[in-house]
Amino acid sequence: MNRTQPLVLGIESSCDETGVGIVRGTTLLTNTVSSSMDEHVRFGGVIPEIASRAHLDAFVPTLEEALAEAGVTLADIDAIAVTSGPGLAGALMVGVCAAKALAVATGKPLYAINHLVAHVGVGLLQQDAGAPSPQTTPHALPENMGALLVSGGHTEILRIRSITDDVELLGSTIDDAAGEAYDKVARLLGLGYPGGPAIDKLARTGNAKAIRFPRGLTQPKYMGTAEQPGPHRYDWSFSGLKTAVARCVEQFEARGEEVPVADIAAAFQEAVVDVITAKAVLACRENGITEVLLGGGVAANSRLRQLTEQRCSAAGIRLTVPPLPLCTDNGAMVAALGAQLVMAGVQPSGIGFAPDSSMPVTTVSA
């Protein structure tokens, strides 16, 4: 096996995207994604059984397309990596079983990958396949590195000492993830699914200062001080915000007034991004983190990107945001982390592991 520039195939199926990516070392060769989002729209959210069946239908065509685009065959592949958690149990099972079948059929080593850490690993990729790759070591991440992951299922701030074996969770949501809150509020406002893009677009026409919505877990009893941190100093909560939006809509309707949907969308979005960025920057400053990667599907949100950039810049923190197609769930990020594990000399997972829908972020690979 080539351990300096390994050719790694990555498989992602944790939610509603079937992703197959191929990387050589830290160079991206292809990122092929088939999404079943349109099949979930009428339900207002992802239906696990539908997602699992869509993965079954999409996997082989997506794999074939990825291999063709990269100009390689399965025989050329050095290793296979697959998301083994966290995610929807049934959806994970499809990807894991497909990866195990490929590993057995080809004799290639198999790595079981943590979906969340993979969002960080994608930040190492170069997209120009013709360019030389200076990052050929497994510890190519900058020193004092952190990651802010914001998606439909996760909102977390991490410290990353090593991408392959030392990831620390500093803070996370204690209830709804940010993307989940967007979907629920969009439903309240009649904006449909997925909620994130709809609210982001509408918020640009609204007044974010028209309504003041709560910022969860920002009271002194939760925050504490740097010397005596409170129980949720770096954590988030969005369930109370969702309820506040619901009460606001009810009050307008009870008075027989037109609901100012754009203003509510703008005020809600500002509450979300304000508390996310404020706490993330605080965690970075107090933990010596000077480089931050913003990842996850909600990283596509224009206001989140804007405010994160402003506050990181003011705090002297360098921000990296992968291209939008690499922020959402994809196989390239799985392949990227798999390549880092190969280059670090980490032993393969074999085929005896099981998907873990609640895999902790501190477990990089199974």
C-alpha angles and dihedrals in degrees: 000000000000104000097177098053105010119186103228130184115208127201124198125185106142096127132350101327122086103205132183119179133175125202135176107212101309096336117106113225100173141352111193120179133180114191127200093194093118090060091058099046096092090053094051093235146028115303107207096213092050090047092051093050091047090054090053091053096043104041103082096042090046091049092049092049092049094050091048094048092048091046094231138112131223088257089062094054116106097195143356124226126191136182106251096173168059104017144074109335097225094043092049090050092059094053094042093049091048091050093048091050091051092047092051094044095048101030090233121148115257127216122197106216135203108237094214096050088048088063086062095043091058088068088072095061127109116205097202103090091191096056123093114256112231093180103076098137126086092236097055094127114109119261117264090028126172136173133214109203116192119175145130092281105026142042111178143148115214138188112215118198092162127009090214105046116357117064119146126197109223099173143348143172114284094206130359119021116233094254091049090053090051091053093048094047091046088056090051090052094046094245099130132221137346091038101191100071092039094053093042091054096044094045090065089069095045136080110250090195095054091089130023111218122189125268105220123231094008097116117111093250089062099035103044114173136293089260094044108023118203122236093266105027094138098023131103136214124192103168092087091050091053090051091048090055091050092051090048092054091047092052094054091047093047090055090049091243128140111262109243093225096174093050092047091049091050094046092047092049092048090052091052099046094039095058094038094053096039094053094040093053090045091053090049095049093048094046100045095251112156101167123055132184117204112209144156131074095290088060083084089069109111097213093047091051092047097048094041089054092048096049096041090050092050090051094047093249120142111228126207122190117183118224111283096255088058094048095064121064112294144150094244092070091052091049090047093056090042090055091051090053092049092049090049091055094243113164117249120257095236119211100287097089125101128216112267113206091191099040108161117240090238089069104079096181135002 
